Amino acid sequence: MAKRTLPYLLEQSVERFPDNILLWEKIGDQYQGATYRQVREQVHLFAAGLLGLGIQKGDRLALISEGRNAWVIAELGILYCGAINVPISVKVDELTDLKFRLSHSGCRMAIVSGGHAHKIKAIKNDLPELEKMIVFDETGSSDPDEITLQKLLLKGKDYLEHHAALFTETWQDVEESDAANICYTSGTTADPKGIILTHRNYTANVEQASSLLPIPEWYTSLLILPWDHSFAHTAGIYTLMKNGASMASVQVGKTAMETLKNVPINIKETRPVFLLSVPALASNFRKNIEKGIHQKGARVEALFNKAMATAYKYNGNGFDRGKGWRKVYKPLLLLYDKILFSKIRENFGGRLEFFIGGGALLDIELQRFFYAIGIPMYQGYGLTEAAPIISANVPKIHKLGSSGRLVADLELKICDEKGDELPAAEKGEIVVRGENVMAGYWRNEKASAEALRDGWLHTGDLGYMDRDGFLYVLGREKSLLISNDGEKYSPEGIEEMIVANSEYIDQMMLYNNQSPYTVALVVPNKEALLRFLKSKNLSPQSDAGQREALKLLEGEVARYREGGEYAGLFPGKWLPAAIAVLGEGFTEQNRFLNSTLKMVRGRISEHYKPRLDYLFTPEAKDICNKQNLTILSRLSE
């Protein structure tokens, strides 16, 4: 029986699907495909080149690049040597953070795309273990410690001509229990932790993912999430590879914004069957759809709203879709789909059947929206320590609002604060055990012992299982709101729903640390507010304009209070009684968002402590307080 390692996964897929396209990459004006056989040939050359440079089993190599063919070839090339890949997000721009990861993991080499080579050059003199940098692109550098991809492949060709038997022996000697990756956490509260994922962690999770969602070999996905992201890594790269399917990379622009603008263009070009997404991306997709409908005029917008209302009634929560009285809406829904929803789907390439959402919490309203237009967004749950998939909703069986059913061959229990298992439907910490669970944290025995107890991974996430076998995730234990009576509540669902349903609010962070009421930091959508004021013939520089804009923002939250259109969705005590309007958004650049676009709550709370403290004063309960008026006066700057 073949070992269940990633090199064997590729080899077996090449034997089964040699002429299928594995990788699509845009070169010039069009996408070009590389077959499974061609990719394996490149992987062998890359791995042999590394062996020719002296790489040995257990060595660590960093990989910093945008998603592209060379990313997959480089990772597998490292793994064929028995070495360990340390994938690092291209968004890690803080050189001290980058240096920590390379130093802590003890990387011998760094493999980078041309756009990120400067980062390594800036810190290499302080990294004694770092010997070489392999650059995917020609940079014109004459540094002897740098080697281009082409030169490495030539070195690999020479190595294979003289050591073919040794090469085969090397990759076949890799064990299932050998480390494949060291994936660093975002380090939002302390130094990042290096999650050790073995070959078997990955292959087990690929098998588990395939048990929930069978992938036909004709499937294609455009991998829009960063490829070092564990979700894209397993659910995208290796699950597609295992099943003979193909993946496409986003065309890299000169800037991050240009790359982002390429996404909708590339979706139309590659015509994916499914997409992996996170809540922030899903919310952007929705806003763009609604903006497009609004621009078509009042009649189209009214028709769209009627169609959505019909779809919501027919779809229910997905688990009861079209059942009982709901089936009377089917003929009308088919009509709306033909004249309206199908046209929207054309903007996603025309073949897109569904999204898989990777965040633990995805606003149910957002799920209902995409389900209605015929591209369901099936929510899943996982974390890198579990390689990462723990549960997912899938086309065959799903329930909106839940994180789906567990993957195969995984044990789950819900535990109280003492670690004792709770009965069904009770809320507690999610704890799992299976072959996909990490080996531990690199050079961090204390953190490993805290997370792994008797083989069980304590996730730090709260949740429960319902009686239909669906997992509900309530949020991170560390991010919970805690009132002065000790009651706890997860803020993410409230924040995401308010943002998703408001064109005037871009971001929101709720805060309650044992206080009598909840408060919020709000990042407004400046363009939308300015449009609103212009329609009222008001200026943000005028007192009247500032007060009108602030009352508008307050009204967006009031929609969830008693008498509002969304009343009853959330307990009133967790809705903000006071709001601070911010002049700057939460971004990766200011380190208020991590690499998976989640808010770094501790850092935000610390930075805005004076404003949070002010929110608990009587005058701050009036949204038209001095601080907010000052921020609004700078709206057009």
MIKE-581287 format. One record per residue (C-alpha): residue in one letter; x, y, z. Coordinates in steps of 0.02 Angstrom, whole numbers, plus 50000, padded with zeros to 5 digits. Example, Ala and Ser with C-alpha at 12.3 -4.5 7.8 and 13.67 -1.06 7.14 Angstrom:
2
A506154977550390 S506844994750357 
// end
This chain:
637
M500005000050000 A500685017349953 K501085029250093 R499805042850122 T501005057150091 L500825072349979 P502135066349853 Y501185050049835 L499565059949818 L500275068949666 E501055053149592 Q499425043449605 S498435057649527 V499665058849382 E499415040249351 R497525042349349 F497365059349263 P498985062349165 D498235073649032 N496975082949140 I497385101249172 L497965103849351 L498525122049348 W497835136949251 E498885152849248 K498615168749150 I500105171949038 G499925187348930 D498105189448881 Q497465171948913 Y497485157349033 Q498615142748990 G498485125549067 A499805113849137 T499335095349144 Y499605083849292 R501045075649198 Q501865092349159 V501705098349338 R502505082349405 E503955084749285 Q504235102449352 V504065096449533 H505385083049504 L506585095749429 F506275108049571 A506535094749706 A508085088149620 G508765105849609 L508535107849797 L509415091249829 G510815097449718 L510955112749831 G511135101449982 I509375101850054 Q509085087150170 K507635078850259 G506925089850396 D507655106250329 R506475121050329 L506205132450178 A505075147750175 L503895150950029 I503285168750000 S502315171449840 E500635175649766 G499625160949703 R500375154549540 N500965138149463 A502675140149540 W501895140549715 V501245122749700 I502815116649612 A503915124249747 E502935117049894 L502895099649820 G504725101249771 I505145104749954 L504085090050012 Y504865077849888 C506535081249975 G505795076750143 A506015094850192 I504705106250273 N503855120950190 V503545136650294 P502215145750191 I502135164250236 S500805176550184 V501325189650057 K500405201750171 V501725200150307 D502575216750271 E503225220650445 L505035214950432 T505165210550617 D503665198750596 L504465190850442 K506145189150529 F505325180650678 R504535167350567 L506135163650471 S507215163750627 H506025153750737 S505795140250606 G507665140250562 C507415141650374 R508935137050268 M508215144850111 A506825156750059 I505865154249898 V505055170449840 S504205178949694 G505105193949622 G503915206149705 H504405200349879 A506275197149859 H506655214249935 K505945208750102 I507215194550117 K508645205650060 A508205218150197 I508345205450339 K509515191550277 N511055198950362 D510235195550529 L509765177550487 P511335166650503 E510415150550458 L509745157550294 E510925152150155 K510055155849991 M508575164249909 I507725155949761 V506795168949656 F505395164149537 D505695179249425 E507235187149345 T507815201749452 G509495205449372 S510375202649538 S512175196249540 D512105191049723 P512935173749737 D511675169049872 E510235170949748 I509695158449616 T508275160049491 L506945146849463 Q507625143049289 K509385139949354 L508705128949493 L507735118349366 L509315116349260 K510235110649415 G508825098449446 K508965091449271 D510805088149297 Y510465080049466 L509155068249392 E510335062949252 H511615057149380 H510585052449533 A508875046449471 A508805031449588 L509305041849740 F507975054749696 T506595041349691 E507225033749853 T507205050949937 W505385055249903 Q504785037549936 D505645038050107 V504545052350165 E503415046050306 E501605050250341 S502095056950513 D503435068550441 A503075087150452 A502515094750287 N502175112750341 I502485124650483 C501055137150468 Y501205152550577 T499705160250663 S499415178750640 G500185182750809 T498825194850858 T499085193451046 A500855186651063 D502255179650955 P501535169150812 K501435150450844 G502085138250711 I500765124850680 I501575108450628 L500525099350499 T501105082250441 H500885073850273 R499525063050350 N498645078250425 Y498425084850249 T497995068550159 A496765063950298 N495895080850284 V495825079150094 E494965062250117 Q493805069850246 A493365084550133 S493025072849987 S491865062450098 L490745077650121 L490925085049948 P491375073449804 I492395082949673 P492185077249492 E493755078549386 W492955091749273 Y492815104249417 T493825120349410 S494055133249547 L494875150249542 L495835151049706 I495545168949759 L496105166549939 P497985167149978 W498725150049944 D499645149450110 H497935151050194 S497575133550261 F495805133650192 A496365137150012 H497845125550035 T496855109950081 A495095113250014 G495835120649856 I497525114149802 Y497605096549874 T495765091849867 L495695096749683 M497345087749649 K496735071849733 N495195071449621 G495945075649451 A495155092949448 S495985109649409 M496385126049495 A496715143249424 S497695157549499 V497185175849503 Q498165187049385 V499395196649492 G499335215549471 K500665228549507 T499765232649670 A498635223149788 M497165233849730 E497525229749547 T497565211149591 L495885213049679 K495145221349525 N495715206449420 V494635194349522 P492945197649435 I493825197649264 N494715181249303 I493085173349365 K492295176549195 E493845169749106 T494075153749207 R492215150249235 P492445141349403 V491195128449464 F491455133549646 L492395146849742 L493155147049915 S492745163050007 V492795171850176 P491475183650248 A492375199650196 L492445194050013 A490655187850016 S490055204550081 N490985213749941 F490205202349809 R488475206049879 K488725224849883 N489325224649702 I487785214749647 E486605226549738 K487505241649668 G487295234749492 I485425231749519 H485195249249591 Q486025257049439 K484755248749324 G483355259349396 A481875258449514 R480855245849412 V482245232949403 E482635235649588 A480815232949635 L480755216949531 F482365210949611 N481675213849787 K480085203949744 A481125189849671 M482225189449827 A480705188849943 T480005174149844 A481665164849848 Y481835167550036 K480115159850066 Y480465144849953 N482235141550017 G481885142550204 N483445137250297 G483995125450158 F483615109950260 D481755112850230 R481915120450054 G480355118149948 K479515107050078 G477695108450132 W476875125050093 R478495131850020 K478295121949858 V476915133849797 Y478275146749762 K479265135449645 P478465140749476 L478675159249518 L480475156449575 L480885147549412 L480235162649317 Y481255174849421 D482775163849398 K482595164049210 I482335182749190 L483435189349331 F484525177949437 S485295168749288 K485885185649220 I486775189249386 R487605172149381 E488325175949210 N489445188749296 F490215174049390 G490645164649231 G488995155649208 R489575139049283 L489705144049466 E488655131949569 F489125136949746 F490345145349865 I491115137050015 G491325149550158 G492845147350268 G492485159050413 A491765151550572 L490355164150569 L489465170050413 D487975181450430 I486425171050392 E485695185650293 L487205184650178 Q486915165850158 R485075168650116 F485555181749987 F486725170549887 Y485575155549906 A484175166049830 I485155170949674 G485605152749643 I487415152549703 P487275145849881 M488665150350002 Y488895134650106 Q489665138550273 G491045127850345 Y492115127750502 G493915123750534 L495565130150597 T497355127950540 E497715116450687 A496485104150607 A497215105850431 P495885114650432 I494175107050390 I493085101050535 S491335103050463 A490435110150313 N488775112750231 V488735105350055 P487475104649912 K486825087649964 I486405092550143 H486455109650225 K485635121250349 L485895140050338 G486595147650496 S487525131850543 S489305126550502 G488685110150430 R489005092050472 L490645084650530 V491865077250406 A492095058350412 D493265050050538 L493275064550659 E492705064250839 L491935079850915 K491345084051089 I490715099851172 C491555103151339 D491255114651487 E492605125651565 K493285110651663 G493475100251505 D492005088651544 E490885083551399 L489175091851391 P487555083651331 A486855086751156 A486265104451113 E487205112451260 K488465126151223 G490315124451264 E492055123151190 I492245113351028 V493515099251052 V494025087250913 R495105071950882 G495635064350716 E497065061250595 N496925079150532 V497395086650701 M499115094850705 A500675087150780 G500905102450892 Y501705119750889 W503505121450829 R504705124250974 N503275128451092 E502925114151211 K501875124751329 A500645130151193 S500605112351123 A500155105051294 E498765117951316 A497985114651145 L498235095751136 R497635085551284 D497565066551268 G497525068451079 W496055080451084 L496225097751006 H495435111351113 T494935124150982 G494525139051093 D492905141050994 L491195139751073 G489775130350992 Y488495116451001 M487775102250896 D485925102950854 R484785087850850 D484945086250661 G486835084150677 F487325101650621 L488725110950710 Y488415128950764 V489945139550800 L489645154350916 G491355162750909 R493055163450990 E493035161951178 K494315176151187 S493265188151082 L491635186351179 L490715201251248 I490545199751438 S489235210151529 N489355216051709 D488285201251767 G489505188951688 E488415184051539 K489405180851378 Y488955183551196 S489875182151030 P489915198750935 E490355192550759 G488605188350700 I487935205550750 E489415214750673 E489355205250510 M487485207050487 I487465225750522 V488915228550400 A488155217150267 N486475226050273 S487135243950278 E487865253750135 Y488415266950261 I489425255950380 D491005247350318 Q491645239750481 M491075238150660 M491825231450821 L490715228950972 Y491495230351145 N490905225351318 N492145220251451 Q491045217751605 S490185234451579 P488365239251605 Y488085241151418 T488885237451249 V489745250551140 A490405250450962 L491805257150854 V491095260850681 V492035263950519 P490835273050401 N490795271450212 K491375289050171 E490795288849989 A489045283150036 L488895296150173 L489485310050057 R488195304449926 F486845304750059 L487315322250116 K487395328449937 S485625322049907 K485085332550056 N486075347749997 L487115346750155 S488995348450181 P490025337650299 Q490845353850355 S489185360650419 D488495356550591 A486835351350512 G487725339750390 Q488755331450525 R487235328650636 E486205321750491 A487585309250446 L487795303650628 K485915301250648 L485935290750489 L487285279450562 E486315278050725 G484775273250624 E485715258850542 V485925250950714 A484145255450766 R483495243750629 Y483915229350749 R483025236950900 E481205235150948 G480125242050808 G481505240250677 E481415228950524 Y482675216850601 A482015217750779 G482215202050882 L483705194850788 F484895199250930 P484665202451117 G484525221151146 K485875221651280 W487205217151151 L486735230951030 P487805246551056 A487115260051170 A488515271851117 I489485273150954 A491195280350913 V491405284750729 L493185281750668 G494125291150534 E495225276350486 G494705258750438 F495365242250506 T496675235950381 E498105223750371 Q499285238450350 N498835246050519 R498785228250589 F496985229450645 L496565215050526 N497555198850519 S498025189750357 T496305181250351 L495455198350365 K494825195550542 M494865209850667 V496285209650793 R495155214550936 G496485216151070 R497535227850966 I496035238350914 S495415239551094 E497125244751155 H497355257851019 Y495635265451043 K495585264051233 P495295282851260 R493815282651141 L493105266751217 D493265274251391 Y492365289851329 L490925279151263 F490485274351442 T490185292651491 P488415300151489 E488795312951351 A489425299251231 K487685291251225 D487195305851113 I487945300650946 C488115319150903 N489455321251035 K490985332151013 Q492155317850964 N491015311050828 L490635328350760 T492505331650744 I492775315550647 L491305319250532 S491975336750496 R493475328350413 L492405316850306 S492905324150138 E494775324650176 
// end
